[in-house]
Amino acid sequence: MGNQHSRLLEAVFEERSRLISRRSMLKIGAASALTLGVAGSLPLSRMSSSAFAQDIALASDLDVLNYALTLEHLEYAFYRDGIGNFTFGDGPFNQSIDSELAVIRDHEGTHVTLLTDAITSMGGTPVAEATYDFGYGTDPLAFLATAAALENTGVSAYDGAAQFIQNPDLLAVAGGIVAVEARHASYLNLINGVLPFPAAFETPLTPAEVLAIATPFIVG
């Protein structure tokens, strides 16, 4: 499992780096990056309950919310099922890493509840949690590195999906969530020895690009 996880994690970071590098070469400023997020998208089919089993089209606010819920299910399950398997001790500021991870877990659970309630109130059907294999095994450092990969990808996914939101009230909700996700990513970057704020701008990712990164974790 250790070698399998190492290959998977390496593939996740390589895929994200490749996508970011490609966008960096093509974009001219933040505005053209957003344009690329629309024009560069592949033809996508509508979201189903299996969400990442196929490509995703964000044709309505309900589609965007279910897309976000799929990501939040992924993140919440990661922390819910992983916390307690390791003891990490104190972080760089003499604060318990275990306690901070528990706070992140609770944030993700709150996001799941909020998005589920919002979808239901709009007459939609919330996407169900999938079955995951995060592959970190018994390696605590791999767990932390995977957490950072998920959080950083989540931030870019929210940024890429924001352009499809039609209701301004939902845009404010999504902005509130992505800001917290970015705080999670910064903290996890820090404890993984990576710069917490690596660039002046985040790089939005399209649903197809997020699909390429998230699919290895989803097994059913």
N, C-alpha and C positions, 0 to 999 in steps of 0.2 A: 504493500500500500504506500510505503514511503516514496519509492521510486515513481510509482504511478502518480502520486500527488505532485511530486516535484516537476514531472513532465507537464501535468495539467496546469499547475500554477505558472510555469514558465510560458506555456502557450497563451494563457490569459494575458499576462503582461506583454508578451510579444505582440499579440493581436491588438491590444489597446495602443501600444506604442506605434504600431504600423499605421493604424487609423489616424492617430493624432499627427504623425509625421506627414501622411498623405495630405491631410487637410491643411497643415501648416504651409506646405508647398503651394497649394492651390488658392488659398484665401488671400485677400488683400484687406486686412482690417477685420474688425468684428462683424460689420454689416455683411460683407461678402461671405463670411463663414456661415451666417444664418441663411443666406441665399443658397449656398451649397447644400445645406441641410435639407432644403426643399427640392432643388433641381437635381441633386445627386441621388435622391431616393429611388429605389427600384420599385416597380409596380408591386403593390402589397395587397394581400387578401384581407378580409375582415377578421377581427380578433374573435377567437372562440374561447371556450372554457379552458382549453389546453394552452392558450396564450402563446407560449414560446414554441409550440409544436409546429407552428407555421409562421409565415411572415405576418406583419401587423400593419394595418392601415388605421390611421387616426382621423377618421372622417367625421367624428362628432365628439362632443364633450364626454359622453359616456365611454367612448373608445379610449380617450385620453386617461380618464379616471381608472378604467380597468387596466390599462397599461401600467399606470403608476402603482395600482394595487398589486399587480403581478410582481413588480420589483420589490415592493414592501413585504409581500409574503416571503420572497426569497431571502431578504435580509433578516426579517424577524425569525424565520425558521433557523437560519444560521446561528444566531445568538442564543435563541431558546434551547436548541438542541446541543450547542457546543459549550456554553458556559457551565461550569461545574466539572468539566472534564480535565481542567488544568488549573494550576495555581500560578499566577504571574508575578505576584509580589508588588512592589512599589514602582511607579513610573519615575520620570525625570524630575518631578516636583514633589517627590515623597508622598504621592497619593496612590491609593490602591488601584492598580490596573483592573483587578477583578470587579471592584465597585463601579469603576467608570464604564466597563463593558456592560454591567447590569443596567446602568442608566441608559446606555445606547439601546440595549434590548427593549427596555420599556418604551423608549421613544418610538422604535419601529413598531411595537405592538399598538401604540396609540395611533400611529399613522394608518395601520391596517384597519383599525376600528373606524377612524374618521372617514377614510375612503369608502369602506364598505357601507357605512350609514349614508354617505352622500349619494352613492350609486343607487341604493335602495330607494332613497327619497325621491330620486329622479325617475323612478319606474324601471330602472335597469336591473340586471342580474349580475351581482359581484362575481368576478372570476374566483375560482376555488384555488386553495393552496395546492401546489404540485408536490411531487416526491423528489427529494434532492439527495445528491451525494457530493459533499463538499471536499472529500478526499484528504482531509488534514490528518486523519489517523490519530496517532498519539504524539504528534509533533506540535508543541505549543507555539513555536515560531512560525510554523506553517499556518496555524490558525490565525495568528495576528496578521500575517501577510495576506491571507485570503480575505480577512475582514477589510483591510485597506483597499484591496482590489475591488471588492464589492461596493464599498462606499464611494470611491472615486468614480467608478463607472456609473453608479446611481446618480451622482451629481450631474454628470454629462448627459445622462438620459433625460433627466428632468429639464435641463436646459434645452435639449433638442426638441422636446415635446411641447414646450411652452407656446411655440408659434401656432399650434393647432387648437389652442383653447379659445373658444368663442365667447364664453361668459366671463366678463371682467371679475366677478366675484370669485370664480374658480381660479382665475389667474393669481389672485391674492393668496388663496389657500395654498396653491402649488408653490408660490414664492416663499411662503412661510415654512413649508416642508423642506424645500431644497436648501434653504439657508441653514437649517439644522443639520441636514445631511452633509453639507460642506464642513460644518464644525466637527462632525464625526470623522470625516475624511482627514481633516487637518490633524486631529488628535492621533488617529491611527498612523498617519504618515510620520508623525513625530516619534512615536514609540517604536516604529519600524526603522528609524534612522534615516527617513526621507524628509526633504524639505516640506514643511506643512503648507506652504503657499508657493508652489513651484512656478506660477506664471501670473501675469497681470490679468489674464482673461481665462475663463474656462473654455474648453472646446466642446461644443454641443455634439452629441452623437445621434444619428437617426435610429429609428426602431430596428432597422435591418442591421446596423452596426452593433447595437446593444445585443441583438439576437445572437450574433456571432460570438460575443463574449460570454453571454449567460448560458447558452445551450449546454456546455459541458457539465454544468452543475445540475441540470434537470434530467431526471431519469424516468419520470412517469407522472 
